[in-house]
Amino acid sequence: MQAIHPIKLLLWSLLVWVFFYIQLPVTYLYNGSIWFPLFTLILFVLSFCLGVISLKTSLVKPLKVTSNKKAKQIAYLFFFIGVIGILLKLYIGFFKSGIYTANDIFEQRLENMGKELTGGAVGAIASILYPFSFLALLVTIYNYKIFNKTHLFLIVSFGLYPIIETFFMGGRTTIALLGTTVVFVSYASFFKNASFKILKFKILKLTLAILPKFLFKKKVIVPLTIASVLFVSYSITVLDTRLTRFNYGDRVFEVWEQKDYQWVKFDKDFKEALYSAPPNEKSRMLGLFSLKHYFAHGVFEYVRLVNDLEKTTGYHYGQYEFNVFFKFFRVFGAPLKSFNELNDIVKRKAVYQTFFGPFYIDFGLFGIVLLFFWGRFSKRIYTHAKRGHTHYIIFYGYLSTIIITSIYLNFLMGSSSYYLFAFFISLLVFKYWPNNLTFIAKHKL
């Protein structure tokens, strides 16, 4: 099975960051020196790579092959669990948080963002259950040949619920996370279920990826191009809605250049071009800038973060990075800090500080040790995925998304952590579920 090596994914992440950064018409500003933050960032990256290299493939024990019967049964189990979670989320959205019945969803979303536990215990349970619908989708994508069309339709329909919900709410992050994970699992599925010629992408004799040649045919490129254009258009619409809501108007540069906002210095030529552009062109220019900034700002936010924090030995030791799990215990009365309380030490809110920023907040320089073991863990999942095990393939699809975005985003924080929990549970289910379990209906005579 084809899977991309973790270090190659990290290299892709760097290349994507450079690609977007060199296009931006801004200079990023910060206090203090850039060298210590960059030094810690390089140490984090090297520690992860060393962890990956340190685990030899031969030391990862082989696993039993999962039967088609077992894969189908677990997919149906995940589907059933996920549907329960979706129904609970719909109940909360209509009757608790009011997000689905609000006249202005964006306004209601802003209001709810300032609150925690809006759904109470039911919301916490729903958040844990509904990601399983997406796992059922991934299992089905990889093993699509063993499912009939009706089951495929149902699993795909409910499996796409998180993406549909995010679109409905005017978000982008979850769409990117789950969409990219689907791409990685589909990539593995192609190599399992079809025969085709391949095309290798190399830099200095290093193969970064292997892709099927048919992906470059017109019938594939056209739909992919349309999908990309639609996502960019959607992103522009999202930004336009937000700019309208906050009534920035022609003050957008003044606002974005502020120290407590993006803290950048726009190029004079870009400003002049924007001021002279018609309204639709202005929206397009700002939308594209925002999308590029989304990819590029994380490294500079990491620099600002490290320079702002007084301690280099960490603060919360895991509670910041994995706050959603601690939030679950707060629902039942555990005396733990809310995320707003944890976030008090961070001067710049609601920004990404690369994948490594939250590790620095939690553990400081001790995060170097954790990232070494994160590298070993990623290599173990990668090795099992390469051997074709369904549960590790879908998990590595998720990990691949986290790694390939690590230079600019952190997909472990927030609601995406619920997916991490679901993937861990899936490993246990696949491990202990019998390979040839048969259900026999008994009839009384």
VOTI-292905 format. One record per residue (C-alpha): residue number from 1; residue in one letter; chain; y, z, x. Coordinates in steps of 0.001 Angstrom, whole numbers, plus 500000, padded with zeros to 6 digits. Each point is the difference from the previous one (the first is absolute). Example, Ala and Ser with C-alpha at 12.3 -4.5 7.8 and 13.67 -1.06 7.14 Angstrom:
REM VOTI-292905
<rec 1; a; A; <495500; 507800; 512300>>
<rec 2; s; A; <503440; 499340; 501370>>
This chain:
REM VOTI-292905
<rec 1; m; A; <500000; 500000; 500000>>
<rec 2; q; A; <503465; 499163; 501254>>
<rec 3; a; A; <502433; 502888; 500339>>
<rec 4; i; A; <503043; 500133; 502244>>
<rec 5; h; A; <499835; 502529; 502839>>
<rec 6; p; A; <502370; 503005; 499572>>
<rec 7; i; A; <501913; 499288; 503211>>
<rec 8; k; A; <500503; 496367; 498980>>
<rec 9; l; A; <501339; 501194; 496654>>
<rec 10; l; A; <502461; 502216; 501847>>
<rec 11; l; A; <501071; 497022; 502088>>
<rec 12; w; A; <500501; 497977; 496792>>
<rec 13; s; A; <502154; 502850; 498709>>
<rec 14; l; A; <502228; 499760; 503066>>
<rec 15; l; A; <500248; 496210; 499682>>
<rec 16; v; A; <500991; 500267; 496322>>
<rec 17; w; A; <502662; 502582; 500878>>
<rec 18; v; A; <501453; 497772; 502737>>
<rec 19; f; A; <499934; 496983; 497656>>
<rec 20; f; A; <502168; 501733; 497400>>
<rec 21; y; A; <502199; 501955; 502420>>
<rec 22; i; A; <501251; 496941; 501898>>
<rec 23; q; A; <501155; 498453; 496711>>
<rec 24; l; A; <502179; 502912; 498920>>
<rec 25; p; A; <503792; 499555; 500207>>
<rec 26; v; A; <500571; 503681; 500824>>
<rec 27; t; A; <500070; 502516; 502818>>
<rec 28; y; A; <498223; 503301; 499281>>
<rec 29; l; A; <501959; 503120; 500968>>
<rec 30; y; A; <498772; 503472; 500977>>
<rec 31; n; A; <501062; 503203; 501740>>
<rec 32; g; A; <498678; 501056; 503372>>
<rec 33; s; A; <497739; 498141; 502370>>
<rec 34; i; A; <497375; 497496; 498922>>
<rec 35; w; A; <497696; 500697; 502940>>
<rec 36; f; A; <498276; 503253; 499034>>
<rec 37; p; A; <499221; 498817; 496445>>
<rec 38; l; A; <498644; 496708; 501372>>
<rec 39; f; A; <497971; 501906; 502584>>
<rec 40; t; A; <498359; 502130; 497284>>
<rec 41; l; A; <499401; 496911; 497853>>
<rec 42; i; A; <498292; 498218; 502894>>
<rec 43; l; A; <497880; 503098; 500668>>
<rec 44; f; A; <498903; 500068; 496351>>
<rec 45; v; A; <499041; 496315; 500101>>
<rec 46; l; A; <498165; 500330; 503336>>
<rec 47; s; A; <498168; 503089; 498774>>
<rec 48; f; A; <498771; 498104; 496943>>
<rec 49; c; A; <498864; 497075; 502165>>
<rec 50; l; A; <498261; 502343; 502438>>
<rec 51; g; A; <498174; 501616; 497086>>
<rec 52; v; A; <498821; 496585; 498816>>
<rec 53; i; A; <498813; 499000; 503486>>
<rec 54; s; A; <498305; 503348; 500662>>
<rec 55; l; A; <497440; 499560; 497208>>
<rec 56; k; A; <497259; 497632; 501120>>
<rec 57; t; A; <498466; 497856; 497273>>
<rec 58; s; A; <496509; 500875; 501224>>
<rec 59; l; A; <500642; 503677; 499209>>
<rec 60; v; A; <500608; 499305; 496297>>
<rec 61; k; A; <496675; 500481; 498255>>
<rec 62; p; A; <498769; 497156; 497769>>
<rec 63; l; A; <499895; 500607; 496238>>
<rec 64; k; A; <497532; 498875; 497362>>
<rec 65; v; A; <500881; 496763; 498247>>
<rec 66; t; A; <501437; 500499; 496508>>
<rec 67; s; A; <497986; 498225; 497321>>
<rec 68; n; A; <501694; 497782; 497421>>
<rec 69; k; A; <498818; 502353; 497269>>
<rec 70; k; A; <501672; 502947; 501690>>
<rec 71; a; A; <503245; 498084; 500573>>
<rec 72; k; A; <500127; 499007; 496310>>
<rec 73; q; A; <499288; 503501; 498736>>
<rec 74; i; A; <502683; 501555; 502208>>
<rec 75; a; A; <502506; 497321; 499006>>
<rec 76; y; A; <499376; 500860; 496333>>
<rec 77; l; A; <500322; 503721; 500798>>
<rec 78; f; A; <503341; 499464; 501735>>
<rec 79; f; A; <501126; 497774; 497136>>
<rec 80; f; A; <499181; 502709; 497445>>
<rec 81; i; A; <501782; 502720; 502021>>
<rec 82; g; A; <502997; 497729; 500555>>
<rec 83; v; A; <500316; 499121; 496299>>
<rec 84; i; A; <500138; 503710; 499141>>
<rec 85; g; A; <502788; 500433; 502548>>
<rec 86; i; A; <501904; 496986; 498640>>
<rec 87; l; A; <499779; 501293; 496429>>
<rec 88; l; A; <501310; 503377; 501146>>
<rec 89; k; A; <502872; 498315; 501852>>
<rec 90; l; A; <500868; 497998; 496891>>
<rec 91; y; A; <499971; 503215; 497968>>
<rec 92; i; A; <502377; 501644; 502484>>
<rec 93; g; A; <502248; 496930; 500164>>
<rec 94; f; A; <500373; 499848; 496230>>
<rec 95; f; A; <499977; 503657; 498997>>
<rec 96; k; A; <500892; 502148; 503040>>
<rec 97; s; A; <502298; 498321; 502530>>
<rec 98; g; A; <501285; 497428; 497502>>
<rec 99; i; A; <500071; 497289; 502652>>
<rec 100; y; A; <498280; 497401; 497789>>
<rec 101; t; A; <502227; 500644; 497000>>
<rec 102; a; A; <503336; 500279; 501811>>
<rec 103; n; A; <502754; 497564; 499080>>
<rec 104; d; A; <500785; 499614; 503694>>
<rec 105; i; A; <496841; 500364; 502111>>
<rec 106; f; A; <501924; 499954; 503275>>
<rec 107; e; A; <502238; 502868; 498852>>
<rec 108; q; A; <496996; 502003; 498816>>
<rec 109; r; A; <498245; 499329; 503283>>
<rec 110; l; A; <503016; 501328; 501918>>
<rec 111; e; A; <500006; 503109; 497837>>
<rec 112; n; A; <496273; 500615; 500517>>
<rec 113; m; A; <500261; 499467; 503767>>
<rec 114; g; A; <502019; 503173; 500263>>
<rec 115; k; A; <497268; 501990; 498278>>
<rec 116; e; A; <496497; 501047; 500958>>
<rec 117; l; A; <496942; 500417; 497825>>
<rec 118; t; A; <501537; 498226; 496997>>
<rec 119; g; A; <496513; 499446; 498630>>
<rec 120; g; A; <498705; 503521; 500671>>
<rec 121; a; A; <496283; 500536; 500557>>
<rec 122; v; A; <499153; 496881; 497977>>
<rec 123; g; A; <502251; 497960; 502264>>
<rec 124; a; A; <498347; 501402; 503116>>
<rec 125; i; A; <496540; 499139; 498662>>
<rec 126; a; A; <501125; 496514; 498957>>
<rec 127; s; A; <501430; 499365; 503467>>
<rec 128; i; A; <496666; 500860; 501595>>
<rec 129; l; A; <497887; 497955; 497572>>
<rec 130; y; A; <501850; 496728; 499430>>
<rec 131; p; A; <499721; 498659; 503611>>
<rec 132; f; A; <496258; 499643; 499403>>
<rec 133; s; A; <500727; 497009; 497763>>
<rec 134; f; A; <501405; 498283; 503084>>
<rec 135; l; A; <496943; 500967; 502055>>
<rec 136; a; A; <497793; 498453; 497323>>
<rec 137; l; A; <502060; 496819; 500367>>
<rec 138; l; A; <499490; 499966; 503786>>
<rec 139; v; A; <496232; 500559; 499710>>
<rec 140; t; A; <499893; 497141; 497517>>
<rec 141; i; A; <502044; 497653; 502189>>
<rec 142; y; A; <497615; 500504; 502897>>
<rec 143; n; A; <496874; 499678; 497830>>
<rec 144; y; A; <501311; 497666; 497288>>
<rec 145; k; A; <496808; 497949; 499839>>
<rec 146; i; A; <497986; 502870; 498498>>
<rec 147; f; A; <502311; 500523; 496981>>
<rec 148; n; A; <500157; 497963; 496813>>
<rec 149; k; A; <503276; 498483; 498813>>
<rec 150; t; A; <500646; 502595; 497290>>
<rec 151; h; A; <499654; 502895; 502404>>
<rec 152; l; A; <502121; 498194; 502576>>
<rec 153; f; A; <502769; 499539; 497444>>
<rec 154; l; A; <499976; 503669; 498945>>
<rec 155; i; A; <499876; 501381; 503524>>
<rec 156; v; A; <502750; 497687; 501237>>
<rec 157; s; A; <502209; 500745; 496973>>
<rec 158; f; A; <499859; 503771; 500440>>
<rec 159; g; A; <499892; 499797; 503797>>
<rec 160; l; A; <503371; 498272; 500037>>
<rec 161; y; A; <501578; 502717; 497833>>
<rec 162; p; A; <501745; 501768; 502938>>
<rec 163; i; A; <501633; 496725; 501042>>
<rec 164; i; A; <501034; 499185; 496427>>
<rec 165; e; A; <501411; 503500; 499527>>
<rec 166; t; A; <502015; 499743; 503225>>
<rec 167; f; A; <501400; 496643; 498912>>
<rec 168; f; A; <500910; 501488; 496616>>
<rec 169; m; A; <501761; 502908; 501741>>
<rec 170; g; A; <501971; 497738; 502332>>
<rec 171; g; A; <498284; 501128; 503215>>
<rec 172; r; A; <498695; 498054; 502976>>
<rec 173; t; A; <498158; 502340; 502363>>
<rec 174; t; A; <496812; 500420; 497973>>
<rec 175; i; A; <499856; 496254; 499365>>
<rec 176; a; A; <500153; 499417; 503752>>
<rec 177; l; A; <497401; 502693; 500768>>
<rec 178; l; A; <497418; 498949; 497427>>
<rec 179; g; A; <500691; 496278; 500276>>
<rec 180; t; A; <499461; 500050; 503773>>
<rec 181; t; A; <496833; 502074; 499594>>
<rec 182; v; A; <498663; 497415; 497553>>
<rec 183; v; A; <500761; 497292; 502571>>
<rec 184; f; A; <498014; 501801; 502710>>
<rec 185; v; A; <496990; 500607; 497735>>
<rec 186; s; A; <500141; 496408; 498756>>
<rec 187; y; A; <500056; 498905; 503636>>
<rec 188; a; A; <496735; 501884; 500557>>
<rec 189; s; A; <498563; 498614; 496756>>
<rec 190; f; A; <500652; 496412; 501121>>
<rec 191; f; A; <497942; 500516; 503135>>
<rec 192; k; A; <497187; 501639; 498048>>
<rec 193; n; A; <499705; 497618; 497069>>
<rec 194; a; A; <500953; 496564; 501326>>
<rec 195; s; A; <499487; 497642; 502923>>
<rec 196; f; A; <502979; 498220; 501537>>
<rec 197; k; A; <501677; 498973; 503208>>
<rec 198; i; A; <502296; 502518; 501642>>
<rec 199; l; A; <503323; 499913; 501787>>
<rec 200; k; A; <500889; 502520; 502718>>
<rec 201; f; A; <503509; 501318; 500640>>
<rec 202; k; A; <500511; 500898; 503654>>
<rec 203; i; A; <502743; 501371; 502225>>
<rec 204; l; A; <499316; 499820; 503734>>
<rec 205; k; A; <496288; 499428; 499343>>
<rec 206; l; A; <499874; 503084; 497742>>
<rec 207; t; A; <498630; 499155; 496549>>
<rec 208; l; A; <502190; 501781; 497466>>
<rec 209; a; A; <498262; 498709; 496861>>
<rec 210; i; A; <497348; 497600; 498768>>
<rec 211; l; A; <500740; 498180; 496748>>
<rec 212; p; A; <498078; 497477; 497898>>
<rec 213; k; A; <501394; 496493; 500451>>
<rec 214; f; A; <500035; 499372; 496243>>
<rec 215; l; A; <502857; 502516; 499712>>
<rec 216; f; A; <502230; 497329; 501515>>
<rec 217; k; A; <499168; 497390; 497412>>
<rec 218; k; A; <502638; 498981; 497472>>
<rec 219; k; A; <498153; 501518; 497027>>
<rec 220; v; A; <500121; 503411; 501715>>
<rec 221; i; A; <503367; 499826; 501760>>
<rec 222; v; A; <501908; 499004; 496832>>
<rec 223; p; A; <498886; 503029; 497895>>
<rec 224; l; A; <500573; 502351; 502965>>
<rec 225; t; A; <503475; 498563; 500505>>
<rec 226; i; A; <500793; 500390; 496303>>
<rec 227; a; A; <498753; 503607; 500057>>
<rec 228; s; A; <502135; 500758; 503074>>
<rec 229; v; A; <503100; 498457; 498419>>
<rec 230; l; A; <499415; 501957; 496798>>
<rec 231; f; A; <499687; 503282; 501937>>
<rec 232; v; A; <503204; 499296; 501941>>
<rec 233; s; A; <501753; 499092; 496722>>
<rec 234; y; A; <498700; 503204; 498440>>
<rec 235; s; A; <501299; 501995; 502988>>
<rec 236; i; A; <503413; 498386; 499636>>
<rec 237; t; A; <500027; 500857; 496277>>
<rec 238; v; A; <499043; 503624; 500761>>
<rec 239; l; A; <502846; 500314; 502508>>
<rec 240; d; A; <502472; 498330; 497639>>
<rec 241; t; A; <499069; 502497; 497280>>
<rec 242; r; A; <500589; 502897; 502362>>
<rec 243; l; A; <503317; 498677; 501274>>
<rec 244; t; A; <501161; 499497; 496418>>
<rec 245; r; A; <498842; 503501; 499043>>
<rec 246; f; A; <501968; 501632; 502826>>
<rec 247; n; A; <502975; 497677; 499466>>
<rec 248; y; A; <500406; 499085; 503672>>
<rec 249; g; A; <501564; 496605; 499278>>
<rec 250; d; A; <502002; 498735; 502977>>
<rec 251; r; A; <499722; 503451; 501591>>
<rec 252; v; A; <496381; 499353; 500976>>
<rec 253; f; A; <500781; 499680; 503725>>
<rec 254; e; A; <502199; 503071; 499920>>
<rec 255; v; A; <497199; 502001; 498375>>
<rec 256; w; A; <497123; 498674; 502112>>
<rec 257; e; A; <501888; 500552; 503262>>
<rec 258; q; A; <500514; 503686; 499243>>
<rec 259; k; A; <498230; 502527; 502208>>
<rec 260; d; A; <498202; 501597; 497059>>
<rec 261; y; A; <498719; 496630; 498763>>
<rec 262; q; A; <498657; 497112; 502103>>
<rec 263; w; A; <502365; 500793; 502888>>
<rec 264; v; A; <500280; 496480; 501365>>
<rec 265; k; A; <502772; 497720; 501195>>
<rec 266; f; A; <499916; 496593; 498297>>
<rec 267; d; A; <500817; 496877; 501969>>
<rec 268; k; A; <503403; 498569; 499146>>
<rec 269; d; A; <498578; 496525; 499271>>
<rec 270; f; A; <497541; 501386; 497435>>
<rec 271; k; A; <502744; 501909; 498211>>
<rec 272; e; A; <502237; 496954; 499787>>
<rec 273; a; A; <497142; 497820; 498751>>
<rec 274; l; A; <499153; 502527; 497297>>
<rec 275; y; A; <503579; 500434; 498788>>
<rec 276; s; A; <500429; 496238; 499647>>
<rec 277; a; A; <496638; 499437; 498252>>
<rec 278; p; A; <499577; 499586; 496207>>
<rec 279; p; A; <498353; 502906; 498085>>
<rec 280; n; A; <496448; 498599; 500015>>
<rec 281; e; A; <500171; 499262; 503720>>
<rec 282; k; A; <501347; 503508; 500634>>
<rec 283; s; A; <496998; 501492; 498207>>
<rec 284; r; A; <497646; 497846; 502046>>
<rec 285; m; A; <501668; 500884; 503317>>
<rec 286; l; A; <500037; 503730; 499277>>
<rec 287; g; A; <496447; 499926; 498664>>
<rec 288; l; A; <498666; 498277; 503106>>
<rec 289; f; A; <501944; 502374; 502227>>
<rec 290; s; A; <498592; 502994; 498129>>
<rec 291; l; A; <496446; 498664; 500340>>
<rec 292; k; A; <500414; 499454; 503754>>
<rec 293; h; A; <501666; 503401; 500392>>
<rec 294; y; A; <497030; 501511; 498160>>
<rec 295; f; A; <497744; 498786; 502801>>
<rec 296; a; A; <502316; 500711; 502934>>
<rec 297; h; A; <501737; 503311; 499313>>
<rec 298; g; A; <497036; 502326; 500605>>
<rec 299; v; A; <500199; 499977; 503807>>
<rec 300; f; A; <503692; 500910; 499960>>
<rec 301; e; A; <499453; 502661; 497349>>
<rec 302; y; A; <497335; 501460; 502285>>
<rec 303; v; A; <502562; 500129; 502838>>
<rec 304; r; A; <502502; 501721; 497705>>
<rec 305; l; A; <497335; 502425; 498758>>
<rec 306; v; A; <498873; 501137; 503447>>
<rec 307; n; A; <503602; 500429; 501158>>
<rec 308; d; A; <500883; 502008; 496876>>
<rec 309; l; A; <497075; 502450; 500096>>
<rec 310; e; A; <500473; 503077; 502161>>
<rec 311; k; A; <496331; 500751; 500645>>
<rec 312; t; A; <497546; 497733; 501815>>
<rec 313; t; A; <496962; 502072; 498985>>
<rec 314; g; A; <499922; 499173; 496272>>
<rec 315; y; A; <500903; 501783; 496803>>
<rec 316; h; A; <497509; 499710; 497140>>
<rec 317; y; A; <496651; 499159; 501680>>
<rec 318; g; A; <498711; 497548; 497417>>
<rec 319; q; A; <501707; 501137; 496839>>
<rec 320; y; A; <502789; 497414; 500337>>
<rec 321; e; A; <497776; 496968; 500695>>
<rec 322; f; A; <497399; 500913; 497375>>
<rec 323; n; A; <502241; 501755; 497523>>
<rec 324; v; A; <498346; 498444; 496949>>
<rec 325; f; A; <496842; 502014; 500645>>
<rec 326; f; A; <501954; 503228; 500324>>
<rec 327; k; A; <501876; 499050; 496821>>
<rec 328; f; A; <496675; 499985; 498171>>
<rec 329; f; A; <499477; 503659; 500927>>
<rec 330; r; A; <503550; 500859; 498953>>
<rec 331; v; A; <499117; 498821; 496498>>
<rec 332; f; A; <497572; 502904; 499814>>
<rec 333; g; A; <502460; 502562; 501352>>
<rec 334; a; A; <499482; 499921; 503773>>
<rec 335; p; A; <503161; 501333; 501735>>
<rec 336; l; A; <500739; 496858; 502016>>
<rec 337; k; A; <503311; 498317; 500734>>
<rec 338; s; A; <501092; 496984; 497989>>
<rec 339; f; A; <500645; 496715; 501784>>
<rec 340; n; A; <503750; 500458; 499521>>
<rec 341; e; A; <499784; 503313; 501849>>
<rec 342; l; A; <497913; 498445; 502780>>
<rec 343; n; A; <502466; 497133; 500231>>
<rec 344; d; A; <502971; 502309; 500666>>
<rec 345; i; A; <499580; 499627; 503769>>
<rec 346; v; A; <500359; 496202; 499743>>
<rec 347; k; A; <503615; 498825; 499970>>
<rec 348; r; A; <499301; 496457; 498814>>
<rec 349; k; A; <498036; 499945; 496741>>
<rec 350; a; A; <498028; 497200; 498325>>
<rec 351; v; A; <499518; 497877; 503114>>
<rec 352; y; A; <496951; 498987; 502017>>
<rec 353; q; A; <499739; 501281; 503573>>
<rec 354; t; A; <497023; 497766; 500896>>
<rec 355; f; A; <496479; 501328; 499450>>
<rec 356; f; A; <500576; 502512; 502790>>
<rec 357; g; A; <503165; 501731; 498757>>
<rec 358; p; A; <498289; 502336; 497507>>
<rec 359; f; A; <497459; 500917; 502704>>
<rec 360; y; A; <502906; 500995; 502226>>
<rec 361; i; A; <501536; 502074; 497196>>
<rec 362; d; A; <496719; 501827; 499421>>
<rec 363; f; A; <498639; 500355; 503529>>
<rec 364; g; A; <502660; 498925; 502473>>
<rec 365; l; A; <498511; 498945; 503325>>
<rec 366; f; A; <496681; 501570; 498953>>
<rec 367; g; A; <499679; 496952; 497766>>
<rec 368; i; A; <498856; 498129; 503111>>
<rec 369; v; A; <496670; 501825; 499779>>
<rec 370; l; A; <499610; 499285; 496291>>
<rec 371; l; A; <500729; 496312; 500472>>
<rec 372; f; A; <497283; 499814; 502648>>
<rec 373; f; A; <497486; 501174; 497403>>
<rec 374; w; A; <501581; 497732; 497377>>
<rec 375; g; A; <499225; 497148; 502387>>
<rec 376; r; A; <496382; 501108; 500376>>
<rec 377; f; A; <499679; 500346; 496232>>
<rec 378; s; A; <501425; 496510; 499430>>
<rec 379; k; A; <497593; 498553; 502574>>
<rec 380; r; A; <497035; 501650; 498242>>
<rec 381; i; A; <500979; 498577; 496622>>
<rec 382; y; A; <500624; 496599; 501625>>
<rec 383; t; A; <496558; 500013; 501654>>
<rec 384; h; A; <498184; 500718; 496724>>
<rec 385; a; A; <502133; 497343; 498271>>
<rec 386; k; A; <499024; 497441; 502635>>
<rec 387; r; A; <496374; 500754; 499171>>
<rec 388; g; A; <500610; 499013; 496374>>
<rec 389; h; A; <499795; 503329; 498138>>
<rec 390; t; A; <501885; 499689; 496711>>
<rec 391; h; A; <501541; 503487; 499945>>
<rec 392; y; A; <501320; 499664; 503541>>
<rec 393; i; A; <501288; 496481; 499398>>
<rec 394; i; A; <502177; 501104; 497084>>
<rec 395; f; A; <501138; 503094; 501922>>
<rec 396; y; A; <500838; 497939; 503067>>
<rec 397; g; A; <501958; 497590; 497811>>
<rec 398; y; A; <502213; 502971; 499106>>
<rec 399; l; A; <500167; 501240; 503605>>
<rec 400; s; A; <500836; 496482; 501172>>
<rec 401; t; A; <503037; 500021; 497709>>
<rec 402; i; A; <501116; 503371; 501376>>
<rec 403; i; A; <499583; 498881; 503622>>
<rec 404; i; A; <501581; 496553; 499644>>
<rec 405; t; A; <503103; 501580; 498420>>
<rec 406; s; A; <500152; 503041; 502294>>
<rec 407; i; A; <502923; 498809; 502144>>
<rec 408; y; A; <502273; 499814; 496966>>
<rec 409; l; A; <498490; 501952; 497055>>
<rec 410; n; A; <497783; 502969; 499193>>
<rec 411; f; A; <497501; 499258; 497245>>
<rec 412; l; A; <498252; 503377; 500287>>
<rec 413; m; A; <502838; 501949; 498434>>
<rec 414; g; A; <500752; 500413; 496328>>
<rec 415; s; A; <497788; 498680; 497230>>
<rec 416; s; A; <498067; 497752; 502409>>
<rec 417; s; A; <498317; 503167; 501301>>
<rec 418; y; A; <498083; 500110; 496721>>
<rec 419; y; A; <498326; 496773; 501066>>
<rec 420; l; A; <499045; 501597; 503316>>
<rec 421; f; A; <498345; 502821; 498062>>
<rec 422; a; A; <498155; 497492; 497790>>
<rec 423; f; A; <498720; 498125; 503052>>
<rec 424; f; A; <498655; 503211; 501533>>
<rec 425; i; A; <498229; 500817; 496739>>
<rec 426; s; A; <498568; 496470; 499962>>
<rec 427; l; A; <498372; 500608; 503391>>
<rec 428; l; A; <498211; 503035; 498581>>
<rec 429; v; A; <498935; 498154; 496855>>
<rec 430; f; A; <498546; 497100; 501970>>
<rec 431; k; A; <498273; 502400; 502378>>
<rec 432; y; A; <498179; 502035; 497372>>
<rec 433; w; A; <499519; 497473; 497181>>
<rec 434; p; A; <496356; 498787; 499978>>
<rec 435; n; A; <499504; 496403; 501112>>
<rec 436; n; A; <497711; 499107; 497084>>
<rec 437; l; A; <500981; 502365; 497201>>
<rec 438; t; A; <498544; 498870; 496663>>
<rec 439; f; A; <501097; 501292; 496623>>
<rec 440; i; A; <497165; 500128; 497440>>
<rec 441; a; A; <500739; 500420; 496310>>
<rec 442; k; A; <497384; 502125; 498219>>
<rec 443; h; A; <499237; 499208; 496359>>
<rec 444; k; A; <498305; 502385; 497630>>
<rec 445; l; A; <497089; 498563; 497998>>
